[in-house]
């Protein structure tokens, strides 16, 4: 059996635009999470808990 090797590795690199988009999404996620946790600490309403759970579920899809 013959194996072929290349000098270039096939790694997954992101473009600058994709990196900026991922950073922005991370920032929005962190802000939403902080906001929901602040509301949860002050007023643990079922709606706040549901929002946190639904948001975290949406990230796994």
N, C-alpha and C positions, 0 to 999 in steps of 0.2 A: 504494500500500500504506500502510495506516495503522498506526502503532506506538503502543502503549499504554504509558504509564509510570506507575508508582506512586511515592508518596513513601516507601514502606517497602521497604527492601532485604530480600531473602530470604537472609539469611545463617544459617549453622548455629550457633546458640548452645546451650550446654548448661545444663541446670538445675543448681542447687547440688548436688543429690543425685548427678547424673551426674558433675560435676566431682570430688566427693569420692570417688566410686567409681573414676574414672580415676586419681586421685592414689594411692589405696590399691593399685590394680593395679600402677602404676608402682613403688611402694615394694616390693611383694612381688617383682616382677620383678628389681629391683635387688639385693635380698637374696639371691634364688636365684642370680643371676649371680655375685655376689661369693663366695657359698659354694662354688659349683662351680669357680670360678677358683682359690680357695684350695686346694681338694682337687686340682685339676689341677696346681698348682705343686708341692705336696707329694708327690703320688702320682698321676702321670698314667696312671691305670688306664683300660682301654678302657670301663669302665662310666661313669666320670666324663665322658669325651669323648662317649659316646653320650647321656648325660643332657643335656648342653649342647646337642647337635645336635637332639635331640628337642624340647627346650623351645623352641628358636628356631624350629623348624618349626611348632610348635603356634601360634605367634603370627601366622604368615602366613595362617592359615585363618580 
